[in-house]
Amino acid sequence: MKRLLILLFCVSGLIASPGHAQSVDQARAFVRGLYAQYGHPKASDGPNVLGPGAAKIFSPQLLQLIRKSDKETPKGDVGVLDFDPVCSCQDPDGLRLASLDVKPGAAGSAVAVAMLHYPDSAEDIRVELSLKWFPTGWRIDEISTKDVPSLRKLLTGAAK
């Protein structure tokens, strides 16, 4: 009986394992889906990544920093986050995902490098997304670009 219980416990651990959901393919699908919203005809200004749906995009920790920074910005002032961090832009008009490379990281994490193309730009923009797995799915935990090497540091004032 004891062996049967141990066997059932091991098998249930395999079945309940979120390994498949944490796959690089799922991380890639998350990022592709995110950037696909920028090309949607009804989203001429791009998706509102900082709006009500932000919890489906950012990790709770990063979202907390975003909300704290916004809350600490005096009314009428422009905060440090005066751009869309996902596209590293203020105007996503014509943005398309030129390429995407996703590599697994430590357990429950991945790194996605998105190259974003704008029709009026000769150079693509490189956006590196550090992804983290949560029971609700993949979320962005950090964003790094040429101009903003760490979104977290920008939001906390440590980037100065």
FISE-771745 format. One record per residue (C-alpha): residue number from 1; residue in one letter; chain; x, y, z. Coordinates in steps of 0.25 Angstrom, whole numbers, plus 5000, padded with zeros to 4 digits. Layout:
<nodes>
[NUM a A [X Y Z]]
...
</nodes>
This chain:
<nodes>
[1 m A [5000 5000 5000]]
[2 k A [5011 5010 5003]]
[3 r A [5018 5007 4990]]
[4 l A [5005 5009 4983]]
[5 l A [5003 5023 4990]]
[6 i A [5018 5027 4986]]
[7 l A [5015 5023 4972]]
[8 l A [5002 5031 4971]]
[9 f A [5009 5043 4977]]
[10 c A [5020 5042 4967]]
[11 v A [5011 5040 4955]]
[12 s A [5002 5052 4960]]
[13 g A [5014 5061 4961]]
[14 l A [5017 5058 4947]]
[15 i A [5003 5061 4942]]
[16 a A [5002 5073 4950]]
[17 s A [5016 5078 4946]]
[18 p A [5015 5092 4938]]
[19 g A [5027 5088 4930]]
[20 h A [5019 5088 4917]]
[21 a A [5013 5102 4920]]
[22 q A [5027 5107 4923]]
[23 s A [5032 5103 4910]]
[24 v A [5040 5113 4901]]
[25 d A [5029 5111 4890]]
[26 q A [5019 5116 4900]]
[27 a A [5028 5128 4904]]
[28 r A [5030 5131 4889]]
[29 a A [5015 5130 4887]]
[30 f A [5013 5140 4899]]
[31 v A [5022 5150 4893]]
[32 r A [5017 5148 4878]]
[33 g A [5003 5151 4883]]
[34 l A [5007 5163 4891]]
[35 y A [5014 5169 4879]]
[36 a A [5002 5165 4869]]
[37 q A [4993 5175 4877]]
[38 y A [5002 5186 4872]]
[39 g A [4998 5183 4857]]
[40 h A [4983 5181 4860]]
[41 p A [4975 5191 4851]]
[42 k A [4966 5195 4863]]
[43 a A [4979 5199 4872]]
[44 s A [4984 5210 4864]]
[45 d A [4991 5215 4876]]
[46 g A [4996 5201 4880]]
[47 p A [4991 5193 4892]]
[48 n A [4989 5200 4906]]
[49 v A [5000 5191 4912]]
[50 l A [5000 5200 4925]]
[51 g A [4985 5200 4926]]
[52 p A [4975 5190 4933]]
[53 g A [4981 5178 4925]]
[54 a A [4995 5181 4930]]
[55 a A [4994 5169 4940]]
[56 k A [4994 5160 4928]]
[57 i A [5007 5166 4923]]
[58 f A [5016 5169 4934]]
[59 s A [5020 5161 4946]]
[60 p A [5014 5166 4960]]
[61 q A [5027 5171 4964]]
[62 l A [5030 5179 4952]]
[63 l A [5015 5184 4951]]
[64 q A [5016 5189 4965]]
[65 l A [5028 5197 4962]]
[66 i A [5021 5203 4950]]
[67 r A [5009 5207 4958]]
[68 k A [5017 5212 4969]]
[69 s A [5025 5221 4960]]
[70 d A [5012 5226 4954]]
[71 k A [5006 5229 4967]]
[72 e A [5018 5237 4972]]
[73 t A [5018 5246 4959]]
[74 p A [5011 5259 4963]]
[75 k A [4998 5262 4956]]
[76 g A [5000 5269 4942]]
[77 d A [5015 5264 4942]]
[78 v A [5021 5254 4932]]
[79 g A [5027 5242 4940]]
[80 v A [5039 5234 4936]]
[81 l A [5031 5224 4929]]
[82 d A [5026 5234 4918]]
[83 f A [5027 5223 4907]]
[84 d A [5022 5209 4904]]
[85 p A [5033 5200 4910]]
[86 v A [5028 5188 4902]]
[87 c A [5031 5194 4889]]
[88 s A [5041 5205 4894]]
[89 c A [5033 5215 4887]]
[90 q A [5024 5227 4889]]
[91 d A [5017 5224 4875]]
[92 p A [5016 5210 4871]]
[93 d A [5010 5214 4857]]
[94 g A [5014 5203 4847]]
[95 l A [5022 5195 4857]]
[96 r A [5024 5180 4853]]
[97 l A [5032 5169 4860]]
[98 a A [5044 5167 4850]]
[99 s A [5049 5155 4858]]
[100 l A [5048 5148 4871]]
[101 d A [5058 5139 4878]]
[102 v A [5054 5132 4891]]
[103 k A [5064 5125 4900]]
[104 p A [5061 5117 4913]]
[105 g A [5067 5123 4926]]
[106 a A [5067 5118 4940]]
[107 a A [5055 5109 4944]]
[108 g A [5042 5117 4941]]
[109 s A [5049 5128 4933]]
[110 a A [5053 5131 4919]]
[111 v A [5059 5143 4911]]
[112 a A [5053 5148 4898]]
[113 v A [5060 5157 4889]]
[114 a A [5050 5164 4880]]
[115 m A [5055 5172 4868]]
[116 l A [5044 5183 4864]]
[117 h A [5043 5189 4851]]
[118 y A [5037 5203 4848]]
[119 p A [5034 5206 4833]]
[120 d A [5041 5220 4834]]
[121 s A [5054 5215 4841]]
[122 a A [5066 5209 4835]]
[123 e A [5070 5202 4848]]
[124 d A [5062 5191 4856]]
[125 i A [5060 5194 4871]]
[126 r A [5065 5183 4880]]
[127 v A [5056 5180 4892]]
[128 e A [5060 5169 4902]]
[129 l A [5049 5164 4911]]
[130 s A [5053 5155 4923]]
[131 l A [5041 5146 4925]]
[132 k A [5036 5139 4937]]
[133 w A [5026 5128 4938]]
[134 f A [5014 5129 4948]]
[135 p A [5002 5120 4950]]
[136 t A [4994 5130 4941]]
[137 g A [5005 5129 4930]]
[138 w A [5017 5136 4925]]
[139 r A [5019 5151 4929]]
[140 i A [5030 5161 4926]]
[141 d A [5039 5163 4939]]
[142 e A [5049 5173 4933]]
[143 i A [5051 5180 4920]]
[144 s A [5065 5185 4914]]
[145 t A [5068 5193 4902]]
[146 k A [5079 5202 4897]]
[147 d A [5073 5214 4903]]
[148 v A [5068 5208 4916]]
[149 p A [5077 5196 4920]]
[150 s A [5068 5193 4932]]
[151 l A [5053 5197 4933]]
[152 r A [5053 5193 4948]]
[153 k A [5065 5203 4950]]
[154 l A [5058 5214 4943]]
[155 l A [5046 5212 4951]]
[156 t A [5053 5212 4964]]
[157 g A [5063 5224 4961]]
[158 a A [5075 5215 4961]]
[159 a A [5078 5217 4946]]
[160 k A [5083 5231 4949]]
</nodes>
